[in-house]
């Protein structure tokens, strides 16, 4: 495939991301490009200006995405006249094999769809119910705990915040089903890196979500949760599928 043909194919595959989850969706798309072999090992990704334009993001955000890919050993940056960002060969490492073993029997799309249905429903129900002062404080404390969490403990506290929302929905059945699907989601999340940029974005979404619940706005709470779930889904699809 010639360079021109490869660029034309990339132009058809890459699309402008949505404003709500720009970082995650841009990362998902570039990961898909690499996983699909549209840019082979040793070949160069399009120039930053072109990639940023195709994805509809700033070059600053694109560089954050490329830095994550470099940290994960998927690309490397080369300087000079013939420099740029090049796709690296992916060795068949033990870590990669273990990741694939852990998720080989998991239907990622099914898990993500079920999770979104439960989470958006729980958020809407929470915002529809008048919370007691104690319940509101409990939810606010769970949010604060995620803000204060050290990196190694973030996912546990993130899980507790989401479980708190499920519990406050007033439906024990929903809570039980959510606990089960969240365990599957955590298995998937354990297979991908913790990305500081994504965690910062998630925290902003958590804050907006909790505020919508405390304000008693079901529509806003549902929309905030849907956007939050979409960001996580984009990362998981990018790394795992």
NUBA-602757 format. One record per residue: residue number from 1; y negated, x, z of N, C-alpha, C in turn. Coordinates in steps of 0.02 Angstrom, whole numbers, always signed. Layout:
NUBA-602757
+-----+--------+--------+--------+--------+--------+--------+--------+--------+--------+
|   k |    n.Y |    n.X |    n.Z |   ca.Y |   ca.X |   ca.Z |    c.Y |    c.X |    c.Z |
+-----+--------+--------+--------+--------+--------+--------+--------+--------+--------+
| NUM |      Y |      X |      Z |      Y |      X |      Z |      Y |      X |      Z |
...
+-----+--------+--------+--------+--------+--------+--------+--------+--------+--------+
END
This chain:
NUBA-602757
+-----+--------+--------+--------+--------+--------+--------+--------+--------+--------+
|   k |    n.Y |    n.X |    n.Z |   ca.Y |   ca.X |   ca.Z |    c.Y |    c.X |    c.Z |
+-----+--------+--------+--------+--------+--------+--------+--------+--------+--------+
|   1 |    +59 |    +42 |     +0 |     +0 |     +0 |     +0 |    -62 |    +44 |     +0 |
|   2 |   -108 |    +31 |    -46 |   -169 |    +70 |    -50 |   -215 |    +53 |     +8 |
|   3 |   -265 |    +97 |    +19 |   -314 |    +83 |    +72 |   -350 |    +18 |    +59 |
|   4 |   -368 |     +6 |     -4 |   -404 |    -56 |    -21 |   -361 |   -117 |     -6 |
|   5 |   -296 |   -114 |    -22 |   -251 |   -170 |    -10 |   -243 |   -182 |    +65 |
|   6 |   -236 |   -127 |   +102 |   -229 |   -133 |   +174 |   -291 |   -165 |   +206 |
|   7 |   -349 |   -144 |   +184 |   -412 |   -171 |   +210 |   -418 |   -245 |   +193 |
|   8 |   -396 |   -263 |   +133 |   -399 |   -333 |   +113 |   -353 |   -376 |   +156 |
|   9 |   -294 |   -350 |   +172 |   -248 |   -388 |   +214 |   -277 |   -395 |   +285 |
|  10 |   -305 |   -342 |   +311 |   -336 |   -345 |   +378 |   -392 |   -396 |   +380 |
|  11 |   -431 |   -398 |   +325 |   -486 |   -446 |   +322 |   -461 |   -517 |   +326 |
|  12 |   -400 |   -529 |   +302 |   -372 |   -597 |   +304 |   -341 |   -612 |   +372 |
|  13 |   -318 |   -560 |   +406 |   -285 |   -569 |   +471 |   -335 |   -573 |   +528 |
|  14 |   -384 |   -529 |   +528 |   -433 |   -527 |   +582 |   -484 |   -583 |   +573 |
|  15 |   -504 |   -614 |   +627 |   -550 |   -670 |   +624 |   -599 |   -665 |   +682 |
|  16 |   -657 |   -695 |   +675 |   -705 |   -695 |   +730 |   -676 |   -728 |   +793 |
|  17 |   -685 |   -695 |   +849 |   -658 |   -722 |   +912 |   -705 |   -776 |   +939 |
|  18 |   -678 |   -815 |   +986 |   -720 |   -865 |  +1019 |   -759 |   -832 |  +1075 |
|  19 |   -817 |   -859 |  +1089 |   -862 |   -828 |  +1137 |   -833 |   -823 |  +1207 |
|  20 |   -793 |   -873 |  +1227 |   -769 |   -875 |  +1295 |   -724 |   -818 |  +1316 |
|  21 |   -682 |   -794 |  +1269 |   -633 |   -741 |  +1285 |   -635 |   -686 |  +1232 |
|  22 |   -694 |   -663 |  +1216 |   -702 |   -614 |  +1162 |   -661 |   -551 |  +1172 |
|  23 |   -664 |   -522 |  +1231 |   -627 |   -459 |  +1244 |   -552 |   -470 |  +1236 |
|  24 |   -526 |   -522 |  +1269 |   -454 |   -533 |  +1267 |   -429 |   -549 |  +1197 |
|  25 |   -465 |   -591 |  +1161 |   -442 |   -610 |  +1094 |   -449 |   -553 |  +1044 |
|  26 |   -501 |   -512 |  +1053 |   -507 |   -453 |  +1009 |   -449 |   -405 |  +1022 |
|  27 |   -432 |   -395 |  +1085 |   -376 |   -352 |  +1103 |   -311 |   -381 |  +1075 |
|  28 |   -303 |   -446 |  +1081 |   -243 |   -478 |  +1055 |   -236 |   -466 |   +980 |
|  29 |   -290 |   -474 |   +943 |   -287 |   -467 |   +870 |   -271 |   -396 |   +849 |
|  30 |   -302 |   -347 |   +881 |   -289 |   -277 |   +862 |   -218 |   -257 |   +881 |
|  31 |   -195 |   -281 |   +939 |   -126 |   -269 |   +959 |    -78 |   -299 |   +907 |
|  32 |    -93 |   -358 |   +883 |    -51 |   -389 |   +832 |    -50 |   -347 |   +769 |
|  33 |   -107 |   -322 |   +749 |   -111 |   -279 |   +690 |    -65 |   -218 |   +698 |
|  34 |    -66 |   -189 |   +758 |    -25 |   -129 |   +770 |    +49 |   -148 |   +773 |
|  35 |    +65 |   -203 |   +809 |   +134 |   -224 |   +817 |   +165 |   -243 |   +749 |
|  36 |   +125 |   -274 |   +707 |   +150 |   -295 |   +641 |   +154 |   -238 |   +591 |
|  37 |   +126 |   -180 |   +610 |   +128 |   -123 |   +565 |    +79 |   -128 |   +507 |
|  38 |    +28 |   -171 |   +514 |    -22 |   -176 |   +460 |    -63 |   -112 |   +454 |
|  39 |    -68 |    -77 |   +509 |    -94 |     -8 |   +508 |    -38 |    +35 |   +538 |
|  40 |     -7 |    +75 |   +498 |    +51 |   +113 |   +519 |    +32 |   +172 |   +563 |
|  41 |    +82 |   +199 |   +598 |    +71 |   +259 |   +639 |    +42 |   +314 |   +596 |
|  42 |    -10 |   +345 |   +621 |    -43 |   +399 |   +584 |   -100 |   +376 |   +540 |
|  43 |   -105 |   +310 |   +528 |   -159 |   +283 |   +487 |   -219 |   +265 |   +531 |
|  44 |   -276 |   +260 |   +499 |   -338 |   +247 |   +535 |   -356 |   +173 |   +534 |
|  45 |   -378 |   +148 |   +590 |   -405 |    +80 |   +593 |   -471 |    +78 |   +555 |
|  46 |   -493 |    +20 |   +534 |   -559 |    +15 |   +502 |   -613 |    +44 |   +546 |
|  47 |   -667 |    +64 |   +516 |   -724 |    +92 |   +554 |   -748 |    +41 |   +605 |
|  48 |   -778 |    +65 |   +660 |   -801 |    +22 |   +714 |   -847 |    -33 |   +688 |
|  49 |   -892 |    -16 |   +644 |   -939 |    -65 |   +618 |   -903 |   -122 |   +583 |
|  50 |   -853 |   -104 |   +541 |   -816 |   -154 |   +504 |   -774 |   -198 |   +551 |
|  51 |   -739 |   -166 |   +599 |   -698 |   -203 |   +646 |   -740 |   -252 |   +687 |
|  52 |   -796 |   -227 |   +711 |   -840 |   -269 |   +752 |   -864 |   -330 |   +713 |
|  53 |   -881 |   -318 |   +650 |   -905 |   -374 |   +608 |   -849 |   -424 |   +595 |
|  54 |   -788 |   -400 |   +581 |   -732 |   -445 |   +567 |   -714 |   -486 |   +629 |
|  55 |   -720 |   -456 |   +688 |   -702 |   -491 |   +749 |   -760 |   -530 |   +779 |
|  56 |   -819 |   -518 |   +754 |   -878 |   -553 |   +780 |   -897 |   -533 |   +850 |
|  57 |   -888 |   -468 |   +866 |   -905 |   -444 |   +933 |   -952 |   -383 |   +926 |
|  58 |   -981 |   -363 |   +982 |  -1024 |   -305 |   +981 |   -983 |   -241 |   +977 |
|  59 |  -1014 |   -187 |   +955 |   -978 |   -123 |   +953 |   -963 |    -98 |  +1023 |
|  60 |  -1005 |   -118 |  +1071 |   -992 |    -99 |  +1141 |   -927 |   -130 |  +1165 |
|  61 |   -918 |   -195 |  +1152 |   -855 |   -228 |  +1172 |   -796 |   -199 |  +1134 |
|  62 |   -805 |   -186 |  +1069 |   -751 |   -157 |  +1030 |   -729 |    -90 |  +1059 |
|  63 |   -777 |    -49 |  +1080 |   -759 |    +16 |  +1109 |   -719 |     +7 |  +1174 |
|  64 |   -735 |    -46 |  +1212 |   -696 |    -59 |  +1273 |   -624 |    -77 |  +1254 |
|  65 |   -616 |   -116 |  +1201 |   -549 |   -135 |  +1177 |   -511 |    -73 |  +1155 |
|  66 |   -544 |    -31 |  +1115 |   -511 |    +30 |  +1090 |   -495 |    +78 |  +1147 |
|  67 |   -536 |    +79 |  +1198 |   -522 |   +122 |  +1256 |   -458 |   +100 |  +1291 |
|  68 |   -448 |    +35 |  +1297 |   -386 |     +9 |  +1327 |   -326 |    +30 |  +1286 |
|  69 |   -331 |    +22 |  +1220 |   -276 |    +41 |  +1176 |   -262 |   +116 |  +1180 |
|  70 |   -315 |   +155 |  +1188 |   -306 |   +228 |  +1195 |   -272 |   +244 |  +1261 |
|  71 |   -294 |   +210 |  +1315 |   -263 |   +222 |  +1381 |   -189 |   +204 |  +1381 |
|  72 |   -171 |   +155 |  +1340 |   -101 |   +135 |  +1336 |    -60 |   +177 |  +1287 |
|  73 |    -93 |   +227 |  +1256 |    -58 |   +272 |  +1210 |    -44 |   +242 |  +1142 |
|  74 |    -78 |   +188 |  +1124 |    -65 |   +156 |  +1060 |   -109 |   +183 |  +1004 |
|  75 |   -167 |   +209 |  +1022 |   -212 |   +239 |   +972 |   -240 |   +303 |  +1000 |
|  76 |   -269 |   +344 |   +955 |   -304 |   +404 |   +977 |   -368 |   +411 |   +937 |
|  77 |   -417 |   +440 |   +969 |   -482 |   +450 |   +937 |   -487 |   +522 |   +912 |
|  78 |   -509 |   +530 |   +849 |   -518 |   +597 |   +821 |   -590 |   +604 |   +798 |
|  79 |   -618 |   +662 |   +809 |   -687 |   +675 |   +791 |   -691 |   +710 |   +723 |
|  80 |   -752 |   +716 |   +699 |   -762 |   +753 |   +637 |   -770 |   +707 |   +577 |
|  81 |   -778 |   +740 |   +520 |   -790 |   +704 |   +457 |   -735 |   +654 |   +441 |
|  82 |   -674 |   +673 |   +456 |   -617 |   +629 |   +441 |   -589 |   +598 |   +506 |
|  83 |   -633 |   +589 |   +554 |   -613 |   +561 |   +618 |   -610 |   +485 |   +617 |
|  84 |   -600 |   +457 |   +675 |   -595 |   +384 |   +682 |   -542 |   +368 |   +734 |
|  85 |   -519 |   +307 |   +734 |   -467 |   +285 |   +781 |   -402 |   +277 |   +742 |
|  86 |   -352 |   +315 |   +762 |   -288 |   +317 |   +726 |   -232 |   +287 |   +769 |
|  87 |   -187 |   +251 |   +736 |   -130 |   +222 |   +771 |    -80 |   +277 |   +785 |
|  88 |    -55 |   +278 |   +846 |     -6 |   +328 |   +866 |    +65 |   +301 |   +858 |
|  89 |   +111 |   +347 |   +846 |   +182 |   +328 |   +845 |   +202 |   +306 |   +915 |
|  90 |   +243 |   +255 |   +920 |   +264 |   +229 |   +984 |   +334 |   +254 |  +1000 |
|  91 |   +342 |   +301 |  +1047 |   +408 |   +325 |  +1064 |   +449 |   +271 |  +1098 |
|  92 |   +514 |   +275 |  +1089 |   +559 |   +227 |  +1122 |   +569 |   +248 |  +1194 |
|  93 |   +517 |   +237 |  +1233 |   +517 |   +260 |  +1303 |   +555 |   +212 |  +1347 |
|  94 |   +576 |   +237 |  +1406 |   +612 |   +196 |  +1454 |   +571 |   +136 |  +1475 |
|  95 |   +505 |   +147 |  +1485 |   +462 |    +92 |  +1505 |   +460 |    +36 |  +1455 |
|  96 |   +457 |    +54 |  +1391 |   +457 |     +3 |  +1338 |   +523 |    -34 |  +1338 |
|  97 |   +578 |     +2 |  +1345 |   +643 |    -31 |  +1345 |   +651 |    -78 |  +1405 |
|  98 |   +625 |    -57 |  +1462 |   +629 |    -99 |  +1522 |   +587 |   -162 |  +1514 |
|  99 |   +528 |   -155 |  +1484 |   +485 |   -212 |  +1472 |   +522 |   -263 |  +1428 |
| 100 |   +551 |   -240 |  +1373 |   +586 |   -285 |  +1328 |   +647 |   -317 |  +1362 |
| 101 |   +680 |   -280 |  +1405 |   +737 |   -309 |  +1441 |   +716 |   -366 |  +1486 |
| 102 |   +659 |   -357 |  +1519 |   +636 |   -407 |  +1567 |   +614 |   -472 |  +1533 |
| 103 |   +591 |   -468 |  +1472 |   +564 |   -529 |  +1441 |   +607 |   -555 |  +1383 |
| 104 |   +663 |   -523 |  +1371 |   +702 |   -540 |  +1311 |   +726 |   -613 |  +1310 |
| 105 |   +737 |   -643 |  +1369 |   +762 |   -712 |  +1372 |   +707 |   -762 |  +1389 |
| 106 |   +645 |   -739 |  +1391 |   +589 |   -783 |  +1409 |   +554 |   -808 |  +1346 |
| 107 |   +546 |   -874 |  +1342 |   +507 |   -904 |  +1288 |   +434 |   -902 |  +1309 |
| 108 |   +399 |   -849 |  +1289 |   +330 |   -838 |  +1312 |   +285 |   -897 |  +1295 |
| 109 |   +291 |   -922 |  +1234 |   +248 |   -978 |  +1213 |   +260 |  -1040 |  +1255 |
| 110 |   +323 |  -1054 |  +1270 |   +339 |  -1113 |  +1311 |   +309 |  -1105 |  +1381 |
| 111 |   +316 |  -1047 |  +1410 |   +288 |  -1034 |  +1477 |   +212 |  -1043 |  +1476 |
| 112 |   +180 |  -1016 |  +1426 |   +107 |  -1020 |  +1423 |    +82 |  -1092 |  +1412 |
| 113 |   +118 |  -1129 |  +1370 |    +98 |  -1199 |  +1359 |   +106 |  -1241 |  +1422 |
| 114 |   +163 |  -1232 |  +1455 |   +176 |  -1270 |  +1516 |   +126 |  -1252 |  +1570 |
| 115 |   +112 |  -1188 |  +1575 |    +63 |  -1165 |  +1625 |     -5 |  -1198 |  +1613 |
| 116 |    -27 |  -1199 |  +1550 |    -93 |  -1228 |  +1535 |    -95 |  -1302 |  +1553 |
| 117 |    -42 |  -1339 |  +1536 |    -40 |  -1411 |  +1552 |    -46 |  -1421 |  +1628 |
| 118 |     -7 |  -1383 |  +1667 |     -9 |  -1391 |  +1739 |    -75 |  -1369 |  +1769 |
| 119 |   -101 |  -1313 |  +1746 |   -162 |  -1286 |  +1776 |   -223 |  -1329 |  +1760 |
| 120 |   -229 |  -1350 |  +1698 |   -287 |  -1391 |  +1681 |   -283 |  -1459 |  +1716 |
| 121 |   -222 |  -1486 |  +1722 |   -214 |  -1549 |  +1758 |   -231 |  -1541 |  +1831 |
| 122 |   -209 |  -1487 |  +1862 |   -224 |  -1474 |  +1932 |   -299 |  -1467 |  +1944 |
| 123 |   -332 |  -1430 |  +1900 |   -404 |  -1420 |  +1908 |   -442 |  -1486 |  +1903 |
| 124 |   -421 |  -1527 |  +1855 |   -454 |  -1592 |  +1846 |   -443 |  -1637 |  +1907 |
| 125 |   -381 |  -1638 |  +1932 |   -366 |  -1678 |  +1990 |   -404 |  -1655 |  +2051 |
| 126 |   -408 |  -1589 |  +2060 |   -445 |  -1561 |  +2117 |   -518 |  -1584 |  +2117 |
| 127 |   -549 |  -1579 |  +2058 |   -619 |  -1597 |  +2053 |   -630 |  -1673 |  +2058 |
| 128 |   -577 |  -1712 |  +2046 |   -582 |  -1784 |  +2050 |   -575 |  -1810 |  +2122 |
| 129 |   -548 |  -1768 |  +2166 |   -536 |  -1789 |  +2235 |   -590 |  -1762 |  +2281 |
| 130 |   -615 |  -1804 |  +2326 |   -664 |  -1778 |  +2375 |   -629 |  -1732 |  +2424 |
| 131 |   -646 |  -1668 |  +2423 |   -615 |  -1620 |  +2468 |   -647 |  -1624 |  +2537 |
| 132 |   -607 |  -1615 |  +2588 |   -635 |  -1611 |  +2656 |   -670 |  -1544 |  +2663 |
| 133 |   -710 |  -1538 |  +2714 |   -745 |  -1475 |  +2727 |   -696 |  -1418 |  +2735 |
| 134 |   -641 |  -1431 |  +2769 |   -590 |  -1379 |  +2780 |   -558 |  -1359 |  +2714 |
| 135 |   -542 |  -1408 |  +2671 |   -512 |  -1392 |  +2606 |   -560 |  -1352 |  +2562 |
| 136 |   -623 |  -1371 |  +2562 |   -673 |  -1334 |  +2523 |   -680 |  -1262 |  +2547 |
| 137 |   -678 |  -1254 |  +2612 |   -682 |  -1186 |  +2640 |   -620 |  -1146 |  +2623 |
| 138 |   -563 |  -1178 |  +2623 |   -500 |  -1145 |  +2605 |   -503 |  -1120 |  +2533 |
| 139 |   -528 |  -1162 |  +2488 |   -533 |  -1143 |  +2417 |   -584 |  -1087 |  +2408 |
| 140 |   -640 |  -1091 |  +2442 |   -691 |  -1038 |  +2437 |   -665 |   -972 |  +2465 |
| 141 |   -626 |   -976 |  +2518 |   -597 |   -915 |  +2548 |   -547 |   -882 |  +2501 |
| 142 |   -507 |   -924 |  +2466 |   -459 |   -898 |  +2418 |   -495 |   -862 |  +2361 |
| 143 |   -551 |   -891 |  +2339 |   -591 |   -858 |  +2287 |   -619 |   -792 |  +2311 |
| 144 |   -647 |   -791 |  +2372 |   -676 |   -730 |  +2400 |   -623 |   -675 |  +2406 |
| 145 |   -562 |   -695 |  +2423 |   -508 |   -646 |  +2431 |   -493 |   -611 |  +2365 |
| 146 |   -499 |   -647 |  +2309 |   -487 |   -614 |  +2244 |   -544 |   -566 |  +2229 |
| 147 |   -605 |   -584 |  +2247 |   -661 |   -538 |  +2235 |   -653 |   -473 |  +2275 |
| 148 |   -627 |   -480 |  +2336 |   -621 |   -422 |  +2381 |   -556 |   -383 |  +2373 |
| 149 |   -512 |   -407 |  +2329 |   -445 |   -378 |  +2325 |   -446 |   -308 |  +2295 |
| 150 |   -409 |   -261 |  +2326 |   -398 |   -197 |  +2293 |   -355 |   -208 |  +2231 |
| 151 |   -360 |   -164 |  +2183 |   -326 |   -174 |  +2119 |   -251 |   -187 |  +2128 |
| 152 |   -219 |   -151 |  +2173 |   -147 |   -158 |  +2181 |   -127 |   -226 |  +2209 |
| 153 |   -174 |   -261 |  +2241 |   -158 |   -326 |  +2272 |   -190 |   -384 |  +2234 |
| 154 |   -221 |   -369 |  +2177 |   -259 |   -421 |  +2143 |   -216 |   -479 |  +2120 |
| 155 |   -160 |   -464 |  +2089 |   -120 |   -518 |  +2060 |    -91 |   -564 |  +2113 |
| 156 |    -75 |   -537 |  +2171 |    -50 |   -579 |  +2225 |   -105 |   -628 |  +2248 |
| 157 |   -165 |   -603 |  +2256 |   -220 |   -646 |  +2279 |   -242 |   -694 |  +2224 |
| 158 |   -237 |   -672 |  +2163 |   -251 |   -717 |  +2106 |   -201 |   -775 |  +2107 |
| 159 |   -138 |   -759 |  +2119 |    -86 |   -811 |  +2123 |   -102 |   -860 |  +2179 |
| 160 |   -123 |   -835 |  +2236 |   -138 |   -878 |  +2293 |   -197 |   -925 |  +2278 |
| 161 |   -247 |   -901 |  +2241 |   -303 |   -944 |  +2222 |   -278 |  -1001 |  +2178 |
| 162 |   -237 |   -985 |  +2129 |   -213 |  -1037 |  +2084 |   -165 |  -1086 |  +2120 |
| 163 |   -126 |  -1061 |  +2166 |    -82 |  -1105 |  +2205 |   -123 |  -1151 |  +2250 |
| 164 |   -179 |  -1124 |  +2276 |   -224 |  -1166 |  +2317 |   -250 |  -1224 |  +2277 |
| 165 |   -270 |  -1211 |  +2215 |   -294 |  -1265 |  +2171 |   -239 |  -1317 |  +2160 |
| 166 |   -178 |  -1293 |  +2148 |   -122 |  -1339 |  +2137 |   -109 |  -1381 |  +2199 |
| 167 |   -111 |  -1350 |  +2257 |   -100 |  -1386 |  +2320 |   -154 |  -1439 |  +2332 |
| 168 |   -216 |  -1422 |  +2316 |   -271 |  -1468 |  +2328 |   -274 |  -1524 |  +2277 |
| 169 |   -231 |  -1522 |  +2227 |   -229 |  -1576 |  +2178 |   -202 |  -1640 |  +2209 |
| 170 |   -167 |  -1634 |  +2265 |   -139 |  -1692 |  +2298 |    -71 |  -1713 |  +2273 |
| 171 |    -41 |  -1674 |  +2228 |    +24 |  -1690 |  +2200 |    +76 |  -1637 |  +2219 |
| 172 |   +120 |  -1652 |  +2266 |   +172 |  -1604 |  +2285 |   +217 |  -1585 |  +2226 |
| 173 |   +230 |  -1633 |  +2181 |   +273 |  -1618 |  +2123 |   +239 |  -1567 |  +2078 |
| 174 |   +174 |  -1577 |  +2066 |   +137 |  -1530 |  +2024 |   +138 |  -1461 |  +2055 |
| 175 |   +128 |  -1459 |  +2121 |   +127 |  -1394 |  +2156 |   +194 |  -1358 |  +2149 |
| 176 |   +249 |  -1395 |  +2156 |   +316 |  -1364 |  +2151 |   +328 |  -1338 |  +2081 |
| 177 |   +310 |  -1377 |  +2031 |   +320 |  -1355 |  +1962 |   +275 |  -1295 |  +1946 |
| 178 |   +214 |  -1298 |  +1973 |   +169 |  -1242 |  +1959 |   +194 |  -1178 |  +1991 |
| 179 |   +220 |  -1182 |  +2052 |   +247 |  -1122 |  +2084 |   +301 |  -1090 |  +2042 |
| 180 |   +343 |  -1132 |  +2012 |   +398 |  -1105 |  +1971 |   +371 |  -1072 |  +1908 |
| 181 |   +324 |  -1104 |  +1874 |   +299 |  -1075 |  +1812 |   +256 |  -1014 |  +1827 |
| 182 |   +221 |  -1014 |  +1884 |   +180 |   -956 |  +1900 |   +224 |   -895 |  +1913 |
| 183 |   +283 |   -906 |  +1941 |   +330 |   -849 |  +1950 |   +348 |   -819 |  +1883 |
| 184 |   +358 |   -861 |  +1833 |   +373 |   -836 |  +1766 |   +313 |   -799 |  +1737 |
| 185 |   +254 |   -828 |  +1747 |   +193 |   -795 |  +1722 |   +184 |   -727 |  +1754 |
| 186 |   +198 |   -722 |  +1819 |   +190 |   -658 |  +1853 |   +240 |   -606 |  +1828 |
| 187 |   +300 |   -629 |  +1810 |   +348 |   -582 |  +1779 |   +320 |   -554 |  +1714 |
| 188 |   +287 |   -597 |  +1675 |   +257 |   -573 |  +1613 |   +198 |   -528 |  +1627 |
| 189 |   +156 |   -547 |  +1675 |    +97 |   -506 |  +1691 |   +116 |   -437 |  +1716 |
| 190 |   +173 |   -433 |  +1751 |   +196 |   -369 |  +1777 |   +215 |   -321 |  +1721 |
| 191 |   +224 |   -348 |  +1661 |   +244 |   -307 |  +1604 |   +185 |   -280 |  +1565 |
| 192 |   +124 |   -299 |  +1584 |    +64 |   -275 |  +1548 |    +18 |   -242 |  +1598 |
| 193 |    -27 |   -199 |  +1575 |    -71 |   -162 |  +1621 |   -125 |   -207 |  +1650 |
| 194 |   -149 |   -187 |  +1709 |   -208 |   -218 |  +1739 |   -269 |   -189 |  +1705 |
| 195 |   -309 |   -230 |  +1674 |   -368 |   -208 |  +1637 |   -431 |   -228 |  +1676 |
| 196 |   -469 |   -179 |  +1697 |   -528 |   -192 |  +1738 |   -576 |   -240 |  +1702 |
| 197 |   -586 |   -229 |  +1638 |   -632 |   -272 |  +1600 |   -608 |   -344 |  +1601 |
| 198 |   -544 |   -355 |  +1594 |   -516 |   -422 |  +1595 |   -521 |   -452 |  +1665 |
| 199 |   -509 |   -412 |  +1718 |   -513 |   -437 |  +1786 |   -584 |   -459 |  +1802 |
| 200 |   -634 |   -422 |  +1779 |   -703 |   -441 |  +1790 |   -718 |   -508 |  +1757 |
| 201 |   -692 |   -516 |  +1696 |   -701 |   -578 |  +1659 |   -666 |   -635 |  +1695 |
| 202 |   -605 |   -623 |  +1718 |   -567 |   -674 |  +1754 |   -603 |   -697 |  +1817 |
| 203 |   -634 |   -648 |  +1851 |   -669 |   -666 |  +1912 |   -729 |   -711 |  +1898 |
| 204 |   -764 |   -699 |  +1844 |   -820 |   -742 |  +1825 |   -794 |   -813 |  +1809 |
| 205 |   -736 |   -816 |  +1776 |   -706 |   -881 |  +1760 |   -682 |   -916 |  +1824 |
| 206 |   -653 |   -878 |  +1870 |   -632 |   -907 |  +1934 |   -691 |   -939 |  +1970 |
| 207 |   -746 |   -903 |  +1972 |   -806 |   -927 |  +2006 |   -831 |   -992 |  +1975 |
| 208 |   -834 |   -994 |  +1909 |   -857 |  -1055 |  +1874 |   -809 |  -1113 |  +1887 |
| 209 |   -744 |  -1098 |  +1888 |   -694 |  -1149 |  +1900 |   -700 |  -1179 |  +1970 |
| 210 |   -703 |  -1136 |  +2019 |   -708 |  -1160 |  +2088 |   -773 |  -1199 |  +2099 |
| 211 |   -827 |  -1176 |  +2069 |   -890 |  -1211 |  +2076 |   -886 |  -1282 |  +2046 |
| 212 |   -852 |  -1287 |  +1989 |   -844 |  -1353 |  +1957 |   -804 |  -1399 |  +2003 |
| 213 |   -752 |  -1373 |  +2035 |   -712 |  -1414 |  +2082 |   -755 |  -1435 |  +2141 |
| 214 |   -792 |  -1388 |  +2169 |   -834 |  -1404 |  +2227 |   -890 |  -1453 |  +2209 |
| 215 |   -912 |  -1450 |  +2147 |   -964 |  -1497 |  +2123 |   -936 |  -1566 |  +2106 |
| 216 |   -869 |  -1572 |  +2107 |   -838 |  -1636 |  +2090 |   -846 |  -1654 |  +2016 |
| 217 |   -840 |  -1604 |  +1972 |   -848 |  -1615 |  +1900 |   -781 |  -1603 |  +1865 |
| 218 |   -740 |  -1655 |  +1856 |   -673 |  -1647 |  +1827 |   -673 |  -1617 |  +1757 |
| 219 |   -719 |  -1641 |  +1714 |   -721 |  -1616 |  +1645 |   -737 |  -1542 |  +1642 |
| 220 |   -785 |  -1520 |  +1682 |   -804 |  -1450 |  +1683 |   -748 |  -1407 |  +1712 |
| 221 |   -715 |  -1433 |  +1764 |   -659 |  -1396 |  +1794 |   -602 |  -1387 |  +1745 |
| 222 |   -586 |  -1441 |  +1709 |   -532 |  -1438 |  +1659 |   -549 |  -1388 |  +1605 |
| 223 |   -611 |  -1390 |  +1580 |   -631 |  -1345 |  +1526 |   -630 |  -1272 |  +1550 |
| 224 |   -653 |  -1260 |  +1611 |   -654 |  -1192 |  +1638 |   -583 |  -1165 |  +1645 |
| 225 |   -537 |  -1207 |  +1668 |   -468 |  -1185 |  +1676 |   -435 |  -1173 |  +1609 |
| 226 |   -449 |  -1216 |  +1560 |   -420 |  -1206 |  +1494 |   -443 |  -1139 |  +1464 |
| 227 |   -506 |  -1123 |  +1471 |   -532 |  -1060 |  +1445 |   -500 |  -1001 |  +1481 |
| 228 |   -491 |  -1008 |  +1547 |   -461 |   -954 |  +1587 |   -388 |   -943 |  +1566 |
| 229 |   -351 |   -997 |  +1557 |   -281 |   -991 |  +1535 |   -277 |   -960 |  +1466 |
| 230 |   -324 |   -977 |  +1423 |   -324 |   -950 |  +1355 |   -334 |   -875 |  +1354 |
| 231 |   -377 |   -850 |  +1400 |   -388 |   -778 |  +1403 |   -325 |   -741 |  +1424 |
| 232 |   -290 |   -766 |  +1475 |   -228 |   -735 |  +1497 |   -175 |   -739 |  +1442 |
| 233 |   -172 |   -796 |  +1409 |   -123 |   -806 |  +1356 |   -135 |   -757 |  +1299 |
| 234 |   -198 |   -744 |  +1282 |   -214 |   -698 |  +1229 |   -188 |   -628 |  +1245 |
| 235 |   -197 |   -606 |  +1306 |   -172 |   -540 |  +1327 |    -95 |   -537 |  +1323 |
| 236 |    -63 |   -588 |  +1351 |    +10 |   -587 |  +1351 |    +39 |   -589 |  +1281 |
| 237 |    +10 |   -631 |  +1238 |    +34 |   -632 |  +1168 |    +23 |   -565 |  +1134 |
| 238 |    -35 |   -535 |  +1148 |    -49 |   -471 |  +1116 |     -1 |   -416 |  +1136 |
| 239 |    +15 |   -412 |  +1200 |    +58 |   -358 |  +1224 |   +132 |   -373 |  +1216 |
| 240 |   +151 |   -437 |  +1220 |   +223 |   -453 |  +1226 |   +254 |   -486 |  +1165 |
| 241 |   +215 |   -513 |  +1119 |   +247 |   -548 |  +1063 |   +229 |   -516 |   +997 |
+-----+--------+--------+--------+--------+--------+--------+--------+--------+--------+
END
